[in-house]
Amino acid sequence: MYRLLDVVGYAEGAARISEVACSKQGALLLVVVSGSGKVLVRNRQHTLSVADILLVPSSGMLDIQAGQSNSLQVLLIRFDLLEEVKDRSGDENNFVRYRSVKPRWIEGSGLRMDGMRQALIMADRLHQLWTASDMQLEAQSVFSELLLLCKQAHDRGIPAVPVDWIKQVMNYVELNYNKPLSRSEVAGAIGVSPDYLSRRFKEETGAAYSSYVANTRVRKAKELLLGTQMSVQDVAAEVGFKDPHYLSRKFKQITGDAPSIYIRRPKTILSLEPVCTSMLLTLETPPLAGVIEPWMSKHFDILLQQHAVRTLYEEGSDKQQLVSSTKADIIIGYDSPELTDSYDRNTPYIPIDWRRTAWQEQFFQIADMVGKYQKATMWAQRYQERVMRSRELLKQHLNWNETFAVISFEHPDLAYGDVKILGPSFGRGSHVLYDSLQLMPPISIQRDVLYREGWLDVNISELYRYKADHICVIRDPHYAARSHPNTNYANNHPVWNDMLQHAKGVYEFHFEHHHFDPAATDVQLYQIVKRISEVLSTQ
């Protein structure tokens, strides 16, 4: 039987987490909770993003580094396999004895499984149980289900095939582009001769090794020039060029433009997130292609048709396929996924750090990127005027010292008896209530949600910790409020009913426009103020 030993959460920035080791005979299950990055196991690199799983055998040493977004959160789950000792000769009491052994189905340099969303939910639940008091037995049960899910995925062939050495070279360059990266150093790290590396790399990729390194550094320079406020001099040092003049020369050689001209030149954009797509459309700078939500087809129908924007709905979308089939100048999105397996990846990827950046700051970042900062400023001024009018209207009905809690009923969470308590970085109206209208959350939500992740998964039985004077209930618009078994369970729970009975106001919302982009925020502001005013005016 498999035995759970420990569950540890890591939040990783630009620095590495070095020498993360398993127990002597056990194994390690790594789950990427958010962000992206690289993991080195026994000289083999794995590129991981949200919901990816990595299984590492005993004594595996991990070197973990966050991706360009400088944000990587992982859960490290240590476990072993207890095997019955068959030979019990000399044991007078005839006790059953076990020994700790390594699971044989886990390879020496790690097994990777991509996009295991269900496993991510289970791992998060496991972490909550493990850190709670007197819940170790429940944690062991959830762990057994999680490991079974990974084993079944492995048996179906989901793990990625072993990375060939050419790919290892590319991964090594991707991780160490800001270092000297001599041919001998990389060849030694991969385990081939320098001459063999040069010859075979050119045969496989069509590019010389030195050209590939230069192209990688220029791509990273593009990302920093467009996504940050760094100077050319600082960018040169950051990406591994010895001075800004050398960067400018290589930059122009590869792109045809000097860095200063490249920044100002109009660019075609591929947007991998509905929020980013909506922000671009609000700025009247349609992307070449973009992931959208269904409501955006109606809201931006004229703009989408006029510019023949290629769109893909987020639910069920194949972003990998979209990237490989779209030739854009830049790609923007959240986190930093492994965009393509092709050897000629030269398109810069600009990650928008939604966890650490307020929604209006994200809007201005994209506006600055496309030369529409003034237009973004005008929108923000008009929005602030609407906010001020809304606050004056609510003051007719509210005591401004009363507290608000925003609770989201999402069916994957409800399957485990959980709901989400939202902070302003999660959308679904929470940013309008807390950031724009400046309504006050209770102290418990300030402590556990606003100053940490931006949301918190809480079991319904523990909701009493987060009581508030007013409760905003966010329900999935794709489900009738009282027709789904998971919803019925939550609606009938005594703790939930007690919260509702003691609240001064309860307001239900089924946001179709549920993100925190400007267009959705406008709709949410109107619906929130209208609903709160209607409820309180009848009391």
Phi, psi and omega in degrees: 000154180271137183242126177282128183254320184194151175227119184232136176259136177239137170247121190243133174257216184290330180287160182268156167260110186257153175053053169274117189241153174275171172292166189303317182247005186263204180212170183230133175248116181256127180241126178276113182277320179200161179079201180201166180175192182241144175232126179256122179233112178051052178066014175244129183262138175241129175264121188236149174222188189305133176076008173279150182240139173229124177255126185238134182283184184300147178058019176285127178263129183253139170241111188250132179224135178291156177284193186295335179289354180056033180217116178214123176238129181228155168253131177251115184248112181266138180205167173217175180247123178267122182245133182293135177281117185287319183271106180245030180297139181088356179270098185295328182275354178057036177289149172278124182245149181233156174230152180275127180229167179274132173302125188286342184274000179260122185287164185297324183255014173104146174249132179246137174233130189262143169061040181273073185299318180296321178295325178298317179296316180294321180294321178296319177296319179300317180297318179297318180293319184294324182276349177277155179280143175062031179236020185294324180294317177296322179297318178299322180294314179295322178298318179300319178294319180297314181293324176298319178299317179293320179296319179295320177296320178298316182293331179278355176091021180290327182303144179293149177292155180306140183286128178286167188290331176298316179295325177297320177300314182295319178295321179296317177296318180300326183274335188234026185299338182272007178252171183303320175056053176294156180299321181294320180298312182293318179300319179295322180293328183272334180095031176229168179280153179302318180294319179295320179300312183298314184293309184289326179296317179295320180296319186279323188253341184082001181234145173292152181303315181296324177293322179296317178298315180297318178296321178297316181293321178294320177298316177297324177295318177302316182298320180286321179296324182271327188262353180225180176257020183291146176282164178300322179297315180292323179296318180304313180294324183291326186259002172103008174272144188289333177201163183296331180293320178293321175300311182300319180295312179295321180300312181291325178299321185271320186260339184091353181232150168289155181308318182295324178286320180301319182300320185276341185290135176301145185227147171278144189233140167249121181254123183264001181228137179305321180299314180295319178299315180296321178297318178297318180292323176298326179277003182058039174234076186298141176285163174296321176208152182199149173277134184227170169259157183306321183297335183290334179299323178278316186296320183247028190301316183296313181296318180296320181287317181301322184257006177050048181290129176281119186243155179216126179292142184297316183291121179079010184282148176254088183295327178300316180292322179298318180295314185291338184257001182240122179261089180251163178286322179219159176237134176235152180175187178265153182056207181209081184289164171288103193288320184201152177267359181290153184281348186253034181291110179234357183281124179293142178247121181256105180280137174259117186277086185289339181286323186255355185242125178298155188298322179291327176294322176298318180299315180290327177298315179292320179299317178296324181296324184255011177074030181236036183298319181296320179295321177296321179297319179295318178298315182299322178295317178295320179296318180296325176296318178295323179297315182296320176296322180293320178298318179296323178294316182292330180295342176289339185243340189246147162275119190293350177271355179285152188259154179234138172241138178248117186237125184254128176262103180244131192294327173298324178288318182298335177299335178254012179077021183249157168229167178255131169264123192259145169248182189291346182272004185255354182074211179055036177086345184293324179291330177291314182295312188272314184278311186279301183283345178059038172285154193262126172279158174294162183304320183297322178286323175301318184287314190266343187238299188297325184264010180234250188280335187103346170203165182214127173278123184230135174293141184304326182293346181252010182294340181300339179292343189238038178296146179217163178293326181229141183236123173259120182257120180255117181247152179295120183293346181277353179238138171295141190303329186233025184249355183254139181304319180296320178293319179300318179300315181292316183298329184265002183289133184298325180294317179296315180297324178294320177298317181295320182294328184267356180279146177283337179203138177234129186229119181261140179226142174237075187290116167283323175268086192255355181278187181245030172282165184302315182296314179293322180297320177303313181294316180297319179301313180298313184293321181295310181296319180297314183291314180298317180296319180297315182294313185287332180288342179267355182270000000 
